[in-house]
Amino acid sequence: MRKLLMAAVGACALTMTAGHSHADMAAAEKWVDDEFQPSVLSREEQLSEMEWFINAAEPFRGMEINVLSETIPTHEYESKTLTKAFEEITGIRVNHQLLGEGEVVQAVQTQMQTNRNLYDAYVNDSDLIGTHSRLQQAVNLTDWMNGEGADVTNPRLDLDDFMGRSFTTGPDGKLWQLPDQQFANLYWYRKDWFDKPELQKQFKEIYGYDLGVPVNWSAYEDIAEFFSEHVKEIDGVRVYGHMDYGKRAPDLGWRMTDAWLSMAGAGSKGLPNGVPVDEWGIRMEEGSCNPAGATVARGGAANGPAAVYAIRKWDEWLRQYAPPGAASYDFYQSLPALSQGNVAQQIFWYTAFTASMVAPKSEGNNTVDDDGNPLWRMAPSPHGPYWEEGQKLGYQDAGSWTLFKSTPVDRRKAAWLYAQFVVSKTLDTKKSHVGLTFVRDSTVRHQSFTDRAPKLGGLVEFYRSPDRVMWSPTGVNVPDYPKLAQIWWQQIGDVNSGAFTPQEAMDRLAGEMDNVMARMQAADEQANVYGGCGPRLNEKRDPQYWLDQPGSPKAKLDNEKPQGETVAYEDLVKRWKSAQ
């Protein structure tokens, strides 16, 4: 009976196929008109792009695929809305699962270790670019698009329009991941407080310069002290000059590898990442694909003076200037803290959460006025005393589509179609209005964002400015992100607990990084695990040898707190606009 029923269903499906094109175009028209507006494309261009998806998806109609991403508003929109649109238009059903970032990395790692097809595609951080380009298990998208996947590669994909393309390019110059969403960690502050004449007067009397957007860490520290110890209260609310988190958990490690050391200036000059030393403190000589070490003794900078300074300041500011309990927060617990309205500034805050910070006052957001206008602004992160012009200034997350060789080709093709669909020009502008995580230059320059910019606190101005390239994800120096990232939080957590000094913690961290990379080197030399691009560690030398060389690692400065420097937000925006 079941066989007869299945045969009947199959016959029905074949009968329906002849009318699919017409029916699918009807679905495409509905979605284009009802959901995919505004768009950088005209309606006719949108429908033409959707027609290509319909035709390309025909061999996979009726297939059900599984994809995985972390839980942020952009991916929630994809999971809840765009999967439905994709199925109605193409006939391919997508289970788009959402998990925490750490769980996504674990799933990716498991698929690589077991060679089992757990998911047909992943949106994982481009931080894994060094891993994917070395382990030979991810699909090289450049070769895929020109070869086996050519028949399912959208001719209107327009790779040059993706702002984060350099983030997903491996040491071989080829594309390994396709950006789906990206967001920067920028400075956040209460502009309404900074603009108060009485506070401006008081700050200048105490510190000798204007209260404004801090350019360096000295100014950030002064402002943190000012609000926590001098202002103390605004409109009857106890206020604090700094916000961060310190719970001994994996996301504490991300805090450091994402931006903390790069802002302090630990790495070398170079964009998107320092050459030869990146913001993790890992050395890889120019023209090589082989990491050479993280300790100063091997030419790295993970335990150098700049890195130690950075960790010391993180610990000091968290203890002295953050709200009570912040040291026990993790990343997710710290997110709602700013909307409570008792924090003056945060040295870096992820713009992925702009959507929640522009929520109306009626939803408990105390950082907007009665009309929904933000009382805050975002601006470039200040830099530490070791930072030099030409270095990256902070982190930019680029959640990017990744395909694996362990996925059967037909399922891989269907997943690739979905990946391209959710970043297509047809719907990217609307998706960006929902999640505010821009990946396309054409989208951020669309008139609808010009109109909306005043409500977004500087986000649009930043992404239209040339400054955006100074924020970047983890780069190619990191040979195996899952293995190395887990080391960080354990060592850093020991600083805030008081178990180790910043120097002791970073010595332990850098040493363990070298140990892990030594094991990678052995595996690569014995079994070509990393395609010949695994670590090749430098022999240990007197650290002073490396500290005496130009660039990173950098010798300890006599004065780690130069004069504070600030800039007026209005002047900053003018500079951004004049450079566009």
N, C-alpha and C positions, 0 to 999 in steps of 0.2 A: 504493500500500500504506500509506504514512504517513498519507494523508488518511483511509483507512478505519479505521486504528488510532485516529486522533484522534477520529473520529466515534464509535467504540465507547467510548472513554474518556469522551467527553461524555455519551453516553447513560447510561453507568454512573453518572456524577456526578449526572445528573438523577434517576435512579432512587433514589440514596442520599439525595437532598435531603429527601424525605418523612420519613425517619427521623432526620434530623439533630438535631432538637430534643431528642428523647429521648436520643440518643447523646451529645450535647454536655452535657446535664445530668448524665449519668453521669460524663463527664470532669470536669465542674465539682465534683461531689461528691467524686471521688477527690482532686482538688487541694486542695479545701477541708479535707478530713479529713487528708490526708497531709502537706501542705506549708503551707497558709495559716493556721497556728496558731502563736502566739495571735493574736487579732484583737479589735478594739474592737467588732465586730459579733457578734451571735449567729450560730449556724450557719444558721438560717433566713434571717436578713438577708443573710448572705454569699451563699447560694444565690439569693436574690431578685436581688441585684446582678449575679451571674453570668448569670442568665437574661436580664437586660436586655442585657448585652454580646452574648449569643448572638443575640438578636433583631435588635439594631442592626447586627451584623456580617454578617447574612445576605446582603445585596447584594454583599459583597466576599469571600465565601467562595471560597477557591482563589487569591486574590491573594497575591503576594509583594512585600513592601515592604522598603525599606532605611532604617535610621536610624543616627545617629552620636552618640557621646558620648565623653568622656574616660575614661581607664582608672583607675578607683578601685573598691574592693570592691563598692560599691553597684551600679555599672553592670556589673560582672562577674557579679553575681548575676542582674541583669536579662537580660544577654546569654546566659548559660548555662542558667538555670532558667526565668525568667519568659517568655521567648520560646516555649519548649516548651509551657508551660501555656497561653499565649495561643492558640497554634496548635491545640492539642487541644480547647480550649473554643470557639473562634470559627471555626476553619478558615482563618484568615489567617496566613500564614507571615511571620516577621520576621527579616531579617538585621540584627542589632544589632551594628554594628562599633564597636570600641574603639580610640582613638588617643590620643596625648598632647594636652594642652590646647592647645598652640600649633598643632598640626595640625588640631584641631577648628575653631579660629578661622580658620585659613587656608581650610578647606573652606567655611565659612560665607561668608567674604569672596569666594571664587571663585564661589559660587552667586549672590551678590548682583551681582557684576561681570558675569558672563556671562549671567545669567538662564536658565541651564540647570539642570534638576532633577538634581543630583548625589545628593541624599538627600531622602527624603520627610518627614523631621522630624529635628530636632537637639536634643540636650540641650547647650546652650551656656550659658556663664555669664550670669547676669542683668546682669553688667557691661556687656553690650551693649544695655541698655534704651534708653540715649540714642540709639544707632545705629538700632535697630529701629523706634523710634517716630518717627524722622525720615526715614529713607531710603525709606519707602513701599513696601518690598519684602516685609517680614514681614506676616503676617496679624494684624490687630487681633482678638484673641481675644474681647473683649467683643462686638464686632459679629458675629463668626463664630458664637459660641455662641447668639446671639439671631436669627441669620439663616440663612446657607447651611449652617452646621454644626449647627443646632438638632436635627436628627434623629439625630445621632451624639454628642450631649452628654449625659453621664450625669446624670440628675436627682438622683442622690445624690453628686455631686461635692463639694458643700459647700465652696465657695471660702473662706468665713469661717473654716474650720478650718485653712487654710494659714498658717503663721507668717510666711512670706516674701512674702506677697501685695503688701505695699507696695514691695518691691524690684523687682517686675516690672510696676509701674504707671507709665505714661509721663506726660509733662507734660500730656497731654490728659485724665488721670484714668482712662484705659482700660487694661485688662489686655492685655499684649503677650506674656507668657510664663507658663508654668505650672510652678511649682517641682516638681522631682523629687527633689532631695537638697540639703541645705545643711549647712554646718559652719562653725564660728567659729574664729578664731585667738585662742587664749587663752594666758595665762601657764601655764607648766608648771614644776614644781619637785619635787625629791626631799624629800618630807615626812619620810621617815625620817631624813635627815641634819639637816634643820632642827630636828627634835625632840630631837636629842642634847643633853643638859644641858651637856656640856663645850663644845660649839660655841656654844650659846646664851650661855653665860657669857663666852666669848672674844669673841664678836661685840659684846656690850654693852660690854665693857671697851674695845674699840677705837673703836666708833662712837657709843656713848652711847644707843642705843635697842635695842628688842627685835628679834631675828632672826625674821622672819615673812614673810607674803606682801607684797611691795612694793606700795605704793599709788602711788608716784611713781618717776620715772626716777632720781632721786638715790639712793633706797634700792636700786633694781635695780643701779646701778653699784657701790654699796658692797658689796652681796652678791657681785657678780661678782668684785670685787677680793679680798674676804675668802676665797673658796674657791680662787681661782687663786694668790694670793700669800701667804696666811697659813695656810690649812688644807693645801693642796697634795696631801695624801695621806689616803685613807680606806681602811681594811682592805687596805693594801698596794697600792692602785691610785692612780696620779696622777690628780687630779681638776681640773676647770676650772669656772669660775663662769658661763660663757656659751657659747651655741651659736648659730651663724648660718652663712650661706654668702655667697660673694662672687664666684663665677665670672662672667665677662663673658658672660652669656647671657640670653635673653629672660626666664627666670624670676627673674632679679635685678630686672628692672623690676617684675614683679608684687609682689615683696617690698615695694617702695616704694609703689606705687599701692594695694596691698591695705590696708596698715595703718600703715606707718612714719610717714608724715606726720600721719595722723589721731591716732595715739597721742601724738605730740609736741605736737599742738594747733595745726596750721597753718591749719585751716579755720575756718569760722564755726559758731555754734550752729545746731542744727537736726537733726532725725531724719526719715528715715533718712540724710540727707546735709545738709551745711552750707548755709545760705542767708544771703547770696548766694554765698559762696565755699565750694567743696567741698574734700574732702581731697586732690584732685589739684592744688589751687591755682587752679582755673578759676572765674571769676566768671560768674554768671548771675543777673540781678536777679529778685527775687520777682515773680511774675506774668508773666514773660517765658519764652520757650523759646529765646532767642538767647544763647549764650555770648559774653562780652564781652572775655575775655583771660585769660592765665595769668601774665604778667609783672606785677610790682608797678606798673610804669609805666602799666598799663592797668587796675589795680584788682584784679589777681590776687595769688596768694601763692606761686607755685611757686618763686620765687627770693627770697622774703622771709626774714627772720631765723629764723622758726620752722622753715621747710623746711631752711635751711642748717644750723641746729643739729641737726636730725634726722639729716641725712646725715653730719655730723661725728661724732655719737655712734655711728652704725652702723659707721663706719670705725674709730674708736678701739677700740670694744669687740671688734670682730672681730680686730684686731691684738693687743690686750693680754690678752684673757681667754678666747678660744676655743681649742679644741684645735689642735695643729699641723696645717696642711693645710686647715683649714676655709675659708680665703679662696679656695681653688681648687675648693671644692665647688659643685655646682649644687643646685637644690632637691631633686632625686631622690637625689643622693648624701648629702645631709645627713639624710634621713629616718631611716635606721637608726642614726644616731649616738647618739641618746638611749638606745636599748635596750642599748648597750654598757655603760652604767652608770657613766660617768666624768664626767658633766655634772650640775651642781647645779641649773641653771635655764635656761629659754629664754623670752625676752620675749614672743614669740608663736609658737605651735605649732598646726598645723592639726588640729582634732579629727576630721577625716576619717580620721586614722590611729590613732584610739583602738583599733580592732580589733587592730592589730599590737602595740600597747603593752600589751595584756592577754593576749598569747600566753603560753603556759606557759614556765617556766624551761627546760624540756627542749628548747625550740626556740631557745635562745640569748638569750632576753630576760632581762637582768639587773636589770630594774626591777620584778619581782614576787617575792613570797616563795614558799616551797615549796608553799603552798596556792593560789597563783594570785592572791593579793590584791595590788593595786598598792602599790608603795612610794612612788609619786608622786601628786600631785594637780594638777588644773587649776583656775585661778582667773581673775578679771578681769585683763586686761593693765594694767600700770602706765601712768600718763600723764606726759607731759613738762610742763615749766614753762609752756608756752604754752596748755595745755589749760584749758578752762573748763567748768564744770557746764552741761549742756545740749548739749554736743558729742558726736558719736559717739566711741567709744573704740577701735574696731578694726574689722576686716573680717569679714564673713560671706559665704562663697561660697554661691551659690544656683544650682546647675546646673538650668536650666529649659528645658522643652519649647518649641520655637519652630517655627512653620509658615511657609512662604514661598509667595507668590503664584505663583512659578514652578513649583510642584508641581501637577500635574493634580488637579482637585477630588476625583475618586474615590480617588486614592492619598492625598491629604491627609486625607480622611475616615477611611480605614483606619488611617493613622498616628495620627490624633487618638484613635481608639479604643484603640490600643496605649498611647499616652501616659497616658490616663486609667486604663487597666487597671493599670499599674505603680504608680500613686499612689492607687489605690482603697482605701477603708477596709477592704475585704475582706482585702487582703494587706499593707497598709502597715506594720502592726505587726511582722509577721514580717520584712519587708524591712529594717526599721529595726534589728531585732536582729542582722541579718547585717552591715549596713554602718555602723550607728550614725550615720546622717546624717538627722536628724529634719526633716520638713517639716510634719507635722500635730500640732497641739496635743493632739488626742485621743489620739494614739499615745504621746507623751512622758508623758502622765498615766496611762497604762494600768498596772494593777496589776503586770504582768510586769516593767515597768521600775522600779517601786518595789522589787520583790524583787531586781532585778539591780543597782540603783544602787550598793551598796557595792563592787562589783567594777569600777566604771567611773570612779572617781577624780574625781567631781564633775560629770561630764557631764550627768547627769539633773537634778541640783539646779540647774545653770546654766540649762538649757532650760525648767525650770519657773518660773524667777525672772523678775521684770520687767526684770532687767538685760539680757536677751537682745536687746532692741530697740536697745541701744547699739552693737551690732555690725551692720554693714550692708555690702553690696557697693557697687561703683562706681555712682553715680547718674546722673541725667538731665543734669547739667551737661556730661558728656563727649559731644560730638556724634558722634564716630566712633571707637569704641574701637580697632578694628584699626589705623587710621592713627596714632593718638596713642600707643598703648601701646608700639609698637616703638621710639619715641624714647627711652624712659626707660632701658632697660638699657644702651644704648650710652654715655650720658652718665654714669650712676652708676658703671659699670665703670671709667671713667677716674679716679675718685676713689681707689679701692682700689689701682690701679696706680701712683698718685702722679703721673699726668700733669697733673691739675688739682686745685686746692683745691676744697672743697665749695662755696664761693661761686662760683667760676668755672664749675664743672660745672652748678650750678643756674641760673646766668645763661644759659648756653648752652642748657640744656634748656628753660627757660621761653621764651626767644627763638624756639627752633625750634617749640615748641608754637604760639606766636602766628603764625609763618609758615605752618604747616600749616593753622591755622584761617582765616587770611586767604585761602588758596586755596579752602577750603570755602565761605567767604562769597561769593567771586566766582562759584563754581559755582552756589550757591543763588540768587544775585541774577540770574544770566544764564539758568539753566535750571530753577530750582525743584527742584534735586537733593535738598534737605533739607526740602522742603515748607514753605519759609518760616521754618523753625526752625533754619537753619544759623547760624553765628557772625555777629555784628555787633559787631566789635571797637571798644572805646573808643579814642579818640585818646590818644596817649601824653602823660603829664603828668610833672611832677617826682614821683618816687616818694614823696618826703616828704609830698606832699599826701594820698596814700592811707594812709600809715603814721600820719598824724595823725587819721584818721577812726576812730570806734569799730569794734570787731570786726576781722575779717580783711581785709587783711593786717595783721599785728601788729608794732609797733615792737620793736626789740631790747631785751631785758630787761637790766638792770644785773647781775642775779644769775640765771644759768641753772642753778644748782645749789642750790636751797633745801634745808632740812633734810630728811633722809630720813624717810619715814613708812612703817610697816608695819602689818598687821592680822593677828591670829591667824586661821588658817583656820577654826577651829571657830566663831568669832564671825561670820565671813563667811557660812558655811552657815546659821547661825541667822537671819541677816538675810534671806537668800534665802527660807527656809522661812516666816518670819513674813509675808512680802510676797506669798506665793502665793495 
